[in-house]
Amino acid sequence: MENLLRYLETSYTAYQAVENAKDLLLAHGYSELRERETWELRRGGKYFVTRNGSSLIAFAIGDGNGFKIVASHTDSPCLKLKENPVTTTEKFKKLNVEPYGGGIWYTFFDRKLKLAGRVVREKAGTIAAENYVSDFTLVIPSLAVHMQREVNEKFSPNPQVDLLPLLGMDEEKFDERLGSPLSFDLWAVCAEAPFASGEREEFISSPRVDNLTSAYGSLSALLCADNKKDVNVAALLDNEEVGSHTRQGAAGDFLKNTLGRIAASMKCDLPRMAADSFLISLDNAHSLHPNHPEKCDITNRAVMGGGIVIKGHAGGAYTTDALSSAVVKKIFSNAGVKYQTFYNRSDMRSGGTLGAISLGQVSILSADLGLAQLAMHSAVETFAASDYKELLKGLQAFYLSSIEIDGEKITVI
């Protein structure tokens, strides 16, 4: 758990999440590949490749001819800096930002924030991106209750007015503080440290629970599952919170191209391997809220502490169907892993995941899973420590399993 908490705290943006993932994989004997180079892969080999510095795909090649994939995302709702970001009111300098993703924006007020992401510089005629985390903190100050007496009755933050972080009062130019880059992708992100709560510290609260618990969990399971049967894959993709339609997102060709190159190295074609493969779209689910149980479905309500969530939706927001659900349940039952099912209330709009978008690139039998959590898209979110242990156990069981798919007949060992 300590390693997960460190990952949650220091992976401020997708760029830091991938940087930390690279360090973890290199320490465990994985070799880095580059998309622009020729790949010489071998069975038994362990590799990873990145795109844009914000997406990563790691894989271990076994003796089988199918993929077992766990796909998650590296981004979280936060506030992205615009170009020419400094604006002033009297002597106060503020940063001009815009919302990234669908955050619960009032939770970002009066919290410790940092700037993080990447800056782009020119050195010796070469344009290069460097990861960046500020050595200073920021805050978005609330307006006093005396100036908005109705705040506890209604409050809807105006992104252009209310969400601008306070930068300072000195005369130093902001671009000089950044080292005068050519450009940047920077976000104001929550810098609160993770903490345990509950009378037995059974809950963990942290920024970026959605979805870095999934990203780190998939990597940890991949490293622990020494499987020689198939090709085990952990895909960490960017930009899910804004629709995935980027070259590093699930709607891009990063996953498809990587799987295709692996298939070619094994002298197989991708469609044949995809037909004998399984994908877990791993993104968190809403736990029953103790103060608002009425917001949950009447018979399929996930609860923190109840184990891994299997998510379903009639409209296809989640990829789970009867076959893929049965496969997951079989694997988890064989390994003694706790699981539960989740559907949204039929009169509430469902969220989505990168699973269905990924299937638009490469069609693989798939199920949507995740941890039950509270306060999704808040600056600080909460999950049960026991569920994360079940997640690791379940993902390891998945990577170690043998799934033989013959149309609508599936054998799970």
PLY file of the C-alpha trace (Angstrom):
ply
format ascii 1.0
element vertex 413
property float x
property float y
property float z
element edge 412
property int vertex1
property int vertex2
end_header
0.00 0.00 0.00
2.86 2.38 0.74
4.09 2.18 -2.87
0.60 2.91 -4.19
0.27 5.97 -1.94
3.62 7.30 -3.11
2.49 6.83 -6.72
-0.78 8.65 -6.07
0.97 11.55 -4.38
3.80 12.09 -6.88
2.01 11.29 -10.17
0.59 14.80 -10.40
-0.29 14.54 -14.10
-0.19 11.85 -16.79
3.43 12.81 -17.49
4.58 12.09 -13.95
2.40 8.95 -13.86
4.22 7.57 -16.91
7.63 8.70 -15.63
7.05 6.86 -12.35
5.75 3.80 -14.23
8.88 3.73 -16.39
11.12 3.79 -13.32
9.15 0.91 -11.82
9.34 -1.21 -14.98
13.05 -0.57 -15.54
13.76 -1.61 -11.96
12.02 -4.92 -12.69
13.95 -5.78 -15.83
11.66 -4.39 -18.52
13.29 -2.98 -21.66
12.15 0.30 -23.20
11.17 0.32 -26.88
10.65 3.31 -29.16
7.90 3.54 -31.74
10.19 4.94 -34.45
12.64 2.04 -34.19
12.54 -1.59 -35.35
11.49 -3.99 -32.61
13.24 -7.30 -32.07
10.99 -9.10 -29.62
11.41 -12.57 -28.16
9.21 -14.93 -26.22
9.95 -14.50 -22.54
10.85 -10.87 -23.11
9.47 -7.96 -21.07
9.06 -4.57 -22.70
7.33 -1.20 -22.59
6.77 1.66 -24.99
5.51 5.21 -24.40
3.76 7.83 -26.53
3.70 11.57 -25.84
5.26 10.95 -22.45
1.74 10.50 -21.06
0.71 6.99 -22.23
2.53 3.71 -21.70
2.01 0.10 -22.74
3.96 -2.64 -20.94
3.90 -6.28 -21.98
5.44 -9.65 -21.19
5.51 -12.20 -24.02
4.64 -15.78 -23.11
4.21 -18.92 -25.19
0.54 -18.53 -26.08
-1.12 -16.71 -28.94
-3.56 -14.45 -27.13
-3.46 -11.13 -25.31
-4.63 -10.55 -21.75
-4.92 -6.78 -21.45
-5.69 -4.48 -18.55
-6.35 -0.92 -19.78
-6.62 2.13 -17.50
-6.01 5.86 -17.80
-3.39 8.25 -16.46
-5.26 11.57 -16.38
-7.57 13.13 -13.79
-9.73 16.29 -13.66
-7.71 19.42 -12.91
-7.16 22.98 -14.19
-5.07 23.52 -17.32
-3.05 26.68 -17.84
-3.70 28.68 -20.98
-0.95 30.42 -22.94
-0.10 33.87 -21.56
-1.46 32.67 -18.22
-0.76 35.57 -15.88
-3.55 38.02 -15.19
-3.58 40.72 -12.51
-6.10 42.34 -10.18
-4.59 45.25 -8.26
-1.28 43.78 -7.04
-2.44 40.16 -7.15
-1.14 37.88 -9.91
-3.41 35.00 -10.89
-3.19 32.16 -13.38
-5.67 31.94 -16.24
-6.84 28.32 -16.35
-9.64 26.28 -17.87
-11.23 23.06 -16.58
-9.78 19.77 -17.77
-12.37 17.02 -17.40
-15.49 17.06 -15.26
-14.19 17.93 -11.83
-16.13 18.78 -8.68
-14.60 22.22 -8.82
-15.63 23.55 -5.41
-13.37 20.88 -3.86
-10.32 22.60 -5.35
-10.83 25.74 -3.26
-8.53 26.43 -0.28
-6.41 23.35 -0.97
-2.70 22.97 -1.54
-2.08 22.98 -5.31
1.00 22.61 -7.47
1.74 23.26 -11.11
2.76 20.10 -12.93
3.03 18.67 -16.42
5.70 19.40 -19.01
7.57 22.35 -20.49
9.01 22.43 -24.01
12.43 24.00 -24.53
14.90 24.40 -27.36
18.43 23.22 -26.70
21.16 23.14 -29.35
18.58 23.43 -32.10
16.41 20.59 -30.75
12.92 20.99 -29.33
12.47 18.75 -26.30
9.83 18.24 -23.61
10.79 18.01 -19.94
8.55 17.02 -17.06
7.92 19.78 -14.57
6.61 20.07 -11.00
6.66 23.47 -9.32
8.71 24.05 -6.19
6.00 26.45 -4.97
2.39 25.90 -4.00
-0.77 27.70 -5.00
-4.25 28.20 -3.61
-7.65 29.15 -5.00
-9.13 31.27 -2.19
-12.83 31.09 -1.40
-14.93 34.22 -1.21
-15.88 34.91 2.42
-19.37 33.93 3.51
-19.98 37.56 4.50
-19.72 38.49 0.81
-21.99 35.72 -0.45
-24.56 34.94 2.22
-26.27 32.38 -0.02
-23.13 30.27 -0.53
-24.38 27.40 1.66
-27.66 27.36 -0.22
-26.29 27.46 -3.75
-22.89 27.91 -5.35
-21.86 27.23 -8.94
-18.25 28.29 -9.58
-17.67 30.31 -12.74
-14.50 28.80 -14.26
-13.29 32.10 -15.70
-13.90 34.05 -12.48
-13.75 31.76 -9.46
-11.16 29.09 -10.34
-8.06 31.22 -10.97
-5.19 30.17 -8.65
-3.42 32.96 -6.76
0.17 33.12 -8.04
1.74 35.94 -6.01
2.50 39.65 -5.75
6.12 40.01 -6.88
7.44 41.42 -10.17
9.15 38.27 -11.41
7.90 37.19 -14.82
6.18 33.82 -14.84
7.91 32.50 -17.98
11.29 33.27 -16.44
10.31 31.28 -13.38
9.62 28.35 -15.72
12.96 28.80 -17.45
11.53 30.64 -20.48
10.15 27.60 -22.33
8.82 27.72 -25.88
5.53 26.27 -24.68
4.04 24.13 -21.94
1.30 21.70 -20.93
0.80 22.59 -17.28
-2.03 21.98 -14.87
-2.91 23.22 -11.39
-3.34 19.94 -9.52
-4.15 18.92 -5.97
-0.97 18.42 -3.94
-2.55 16.99 -0.80
-0.81 13.90 0.60
-2.84 10.66 0.81
-4.17 9.80 4.25
-6.00 6.98 6.01
-9.32 7.52 7.78
-11.92 5.54 9.66
-11.76 4.12 13.16
-9.53 1.31 11.88
-8.00 3.32 9.05
-9.90 1.18 6.58
-10.36 4.04 4.10
-7.72 5.77 1.97
-8.27 9.31 0.69
-6.04 10.83 -1.96
-5.94 12.88 -5.12
-6.16 10.92 -8.38
-7.69 7.73 -6.96
-9.60 7.72 -10.27
-7.75 6.26 -12.05
-4.19 5.87 -10.80
-5.23 3.09 -8.42
-6.09 1.12 -11.58
-2.92 2.13 -13.41
-0.60 1.21 -10.55
-2.60 -1.91 -9.74
-2.28 -3.20 -13.31
1.48 -2.60 -13.32
1.93 -4.27 -9.93
-0.07 -7.31 -11.01
1.85 -7.55 -14.28
5.16 -7.58 -12.41
3.95 -10.27 -10.00
2.33 -12.58 -12.58
5.14 -14.61 -14.15
2.91 -16.05 -16.85
4.34 -18.05 -19.74
1.03 -18.75 -21.46
0.05 -15.58 -23.34
1.04 -11.97 -23.85
0.18 -10.01 -20.72
-0.37 -6.30 -21.33
-0.88 -3.27 -19.08
-2.02 -0.25 -21.10
-1.96 3.16 -19.40
-3.63 5.64 -21.75
-4.06 9.40 -21.50
-6.98 11.80 -22.01
-9.88 9.57 -20.93
-11.32 12.44 -18.93
-11.77 14.50 -22.11
-12.98 11.76 -24.44
-9.79 9.83 -25.40
-9.69 11.34 -28.91
-5.97 12.06 -29.04
-3.06 10.12 -30.47
-2.14 9.03 -26.94
-5.74 8.26 -25.98
-7.82 5.12 -26.39
-9.32 6.41 -29.64
-5.85 6.70 -31.14
-3.91 3.82 -32.69
-1.33 3.38 -29.91
-2.79 0.16 -28.50
-3.70 -1.27 -31.92
-0.25 -0.59 -33.39
1.55 -2.02 -30.36
-0.51 -5.21 -30.39
0.03 -5.51 -34.14
3.79 -5.27 -33.80
3.78 -7.88 -31.05
1.66 -10.19 -33.24
4.02 -9.72 -36.19
7.03 -10.59 -34.04
5.29 -13.86 -33.12
4.54 -14.52 -36.81
0.80 -14.17 -36.12
-1.75 -11.75 -37.47
-3.56 -9.39 -35.09
-7.16 -10.41 -35.95
-6.44 -14.05 -35.08
-4.75 -13.12 -31.81
-7.51 -10.64 -30.94
-10.10 -13.40 -31.37
-8.34 -15.36 -28.63
-7.82 -12.40 -26.29
-9.51 -10.69 -23.35
-9.45 -7.05 -22.26
-10.26 -5.62 -18.84
-11.21 -1.96 -18.97
-10.21 -0.92 -15.47
-11.77 2.30 -14.16
-13.38 3.01 -10.83
-17.07 2.77 -9.96
-19.37 4.70 -7.64
-19.73 3.24 -4.18
-23.00 3.57 -2.34
-22.77 6.92 -0.57
-23.62 6.54 3.12
-25.52 9.85 3.11
-27.27 9.27 -0.22
-28.11 5.57 -0.70
-31.06 6.63 -2.88
-28.61 7.49 -5.68
-27.80 3.80 -6.24
-29.50 1.06 -8.24
-31.97 -0.95 -6.20
-30.32 -4.38 -6.75
-26.79 -3.70 -8.05
-25.17 -1.24 -5.68
-21.42 -1.38 -5.17
-20.10 -0.78 -1.66
-16.56 0.00 -0.55
-15.16 -3.12 1.07
-17.27 -5.40 -1.12
-14.51 -6.36 -3.54
-13.86 -5.67 -7.21
-16.77 -4.14 -9.11
-18.04 -5.66 -12.38
-19.85 -2.88 -14.24
-22.75 -3.26 -16.66
-24.83 -0.91 -18.80
-27.53 -1.59 -21.38
-26.44 1.33 -23.54
-22.86 0.13 -23.95
-21.19 2.68 -21.69
-19.43 -0.35 -20.23
-18.23 -3.27 -22.34
-19.30 -6.09 -20.04
-21.71 -8.67 -21.46
-22.87 -12.06 -20.17
-19.90 -13.93 -21.63
-17.21 -11.55 -20.42
-18.85 -11.24 -17.01
-18.92 -15.03 -16.65
-15.22 -15.25 -17.53
-14.29 -12.69 -14.88
-16.50 -14.33 -12.25
-14.93 -17.73 -13.01
-11.38 -16.40 -12.69
-12.17 -14.57 -9.47
-14.06 -17.50 -7.95
-11.16 -19.85 -8.70
-8.78 -17.44 -6.94
-11.06 -16.61 -4.01
-11.40 -12.96 -5.03
-14.37 -10.93 -3.75
-16.46 -9.23 -6.43
-19.74 -7.36 -6.77
-21.87 -5.98 -9.60
-22.75 -2.40 -10.43
-25.38 -0.73 -12.60
-26.43 2.90 -12.53
-29.97 3.80 -11.62
-32.08 3.53 -14.76
-33.09 7.19 -14.47
-29.51 8.48 -14.19
-26.96 9.12 -16.93
-24.03 6.71 -16.89
-20.40 7.67 -17.04
-18.14 6.01 -19.59
-14.69 4.43 -19.73
-11.98 3.93 -22.30
-13.10 0.32 -22.84
-15.73 0.91 -25.49
-13.49 3.46 -27.23
-10.57 0.99 -27.31
-12.77 -1.61 -28.96
-13.24 0.79 -31.86
-9.54 0.27 -32.61
-9.16 -3.43 -31.86
-12.15 -5.66 -31.09
-11.54 -7.97 -28.14
-13.91 -9.66 -25.69
-13.99 -7.20 -22.81
-15.36 -6.42 -19.35
-15.39 -3.21 -17.34
-14.14 -3.49 -13.76
-12.95 -1.13 -11.03
-12.75 -0.20 -7.38
-15.77 1.20 -5.57
-14.98 4.74 -4.48
-16.56 7.88 -3.07
-16.25 11.49 -4.30
-15.31 10.62 -7.88
-13.74 13.64 -9.64
-13.22 15.49 -6.36
-9.79 16.95 -5.59
-9.54 14.16 -2.99
-11.32 10.82 -3.45
-11.81 7.83 -1.13
-11.59 4.04 -1.47
-11.30 1.01 0.82
-7.83 -0.40 1.41
-9.22 -3.94 1.45
-10.64 -3.51 -2.06
-7.24 -2.59 -3.46
-5.82 -5.82 -2.07
-8.64 -7.72 -3.79
-7.87 -5.83 -7.00
-4.24 -6.94 -6.97
-5.27 -10.50 -6.23
-7.86 -10.48 -9.01
-5.58 -8.94 -11.65
-2.81 -11.40 -10.86
-5.31 -14.25 -11.22
-6.38 -12.81 -14.58
-2.81 -12.57 -15.88
-2.05 -16.12 -14.69
-5.19 -17.65 -16.16
-5.66 -19.45 -19.45
-8.67 -18.24 -21.46
-9.45 -20.32 -24.56
-12.12 -18.69 -26.70
-13.98 -20.68 -29.35
-16.78 -18.42 -30.45
-19.33 -18.43 -27.64
-17.62 -21.34 -25.87
-14.90 -20.31 -23.46
-12.65 -22.44 -21.29
-11.09 -20.78 -18.27
-8.24 -22.49 -16.42
0 1
1 2
2 3
3 4
4 5
5 6
6 7
7 8
8 9
9 10
10 11
11 12
12 13
13 14
14 15
15 16
16 17
17 18
18 19
19 20
20 21
21 22
22 23
23 24
24 25
25 26
26 27
27 28
28 29
29 30
30 31
31 32
32 33
33 34
34 35
35 36
36 37
37 38
38 39
39 40
40 41
41 42
42 43
43 44
44 45
45 46
46 47
47 48
48 49
49 50
50 51
51 52
52 53
53 54
54 55
55 56
56 57
57 58
58 59
59 60
60 61
61 62
62 63
63 64
64 65
65 66
66 67
67 68
68 69
69 70
70 71
71 72
72 73
73 74
74 75
75 76
76 77
77 78
78 79
79 80
80 81
81 82
82 83
83 84
84 85
85 86
86 87
87 88
88 89
89 90
90 91
91 92
92 93
93 94
94 95
95 96
96 97
97 98
98 99
99 100
100 101
101 102
102 103
103 104
104 105
105 106
106 107
107 108
108 109
109 110
110 111
111 112
112 113
113 114
114 115
115 116
116 117
117 118
118 119
119 120
120 121
121 122
122 123
123 124
124 125
125 126
126 127
127 128
128 129
129 130
130 131
131 132
132 133
133 134
134 135
135 136
136 137
137 138
138 139
139 140
140 141
141 142
142 143
143 144
144 145
145 146
146 147
147 148
148 149
149 150
150 151
151 152
152 153
153 154
154 155
155 156
156 157
157 158
158 159
159 160
160 161
161 162
162 163
163 164
164 165
165 166
166 167
167 168
168 169
169 170
170 171
171 172
172 173
173 174
174 175
175 176
176 177
177 178
178 179
179 180
180 181
181 182
182 183
183 184
184 185
185 186
186 187
187 188
188 189
189 190
190 191
191 192
192 193
193 194
194 195
195 196
196 197
197 198
198 199
199 200
200 201
201 202
202 203
203 204
204 205
205 206
206 207
207 208
208 209
209 210
210 211
211 212
212 213
213 214
214 215
215 216
216 217
217 218
218 219
219 220
220 221
221 222
222 223
223 224
224 225
225 226
226 227
227 228
228 229
229 230
230 231
231 232
232 233
233 234
234 235
235 236
236 237
237 238
238 239
239 240
240 241
241 242
242 243
243 244
244 245
245 246
246 247
247 248
248 249
249 250
250 251
251 252
252 253
253 254
254 255
255 256
256 257
257 258
258 259
259 260
260 261
261 262
262 263
263 264
264 265
265 266
266 267
267 268
268 269
269 270
270 271
271 272
272 273
273 274
274 275
275 276
276 277
277 278
278 279
279 280
280 281
281 282
282 283
283 284
284 285
285 286
286 287
287 288
288 289
289 290
290 291
291 292
292 293
293 294
294 295
295 296
296 297
297 298
298 299
299 300
300 301
301 302
302 303
303 304
304 305
305 306
306 307
307 308
308 309
309 310
310 311
311 312
312 313
313 314
314 315
315 316
316 317
317 318
318 319
319 320
320 321
321 322
322 323
323 324
324 325
325 326
326 327
327 328
328 329
329 330
330 331
331 332
332 333
333 334
334 335
335 336
336 337
337 338
338 339
339 340
340 341
341 342
342 343
343 344
344 345
345 346
346 347
347 348
348 349
349 350
350 351
351 352
352 353
353 354
354 355
355 356
356 357
357 358
358 359
359 360
360 361
361 362
362 363
363 364
364 365
365 366
366 367
367 368
368 369
369 370
370 371
371 372
372 373
373 374
374 375
375 376
376 377
377 378
378 379
379 380
380 381
381 382
382 383
383 384
384 385
385 386
386 387
387 388
388 389
389 390
390 391
391 392
392 393
393 394
394 395
395 396
396 397
397 398
398 399
399 400
400 401
401 402
402 403
403 404
404 405
405 406
406 407
407 408
408 409
409 410
410 411
411 412
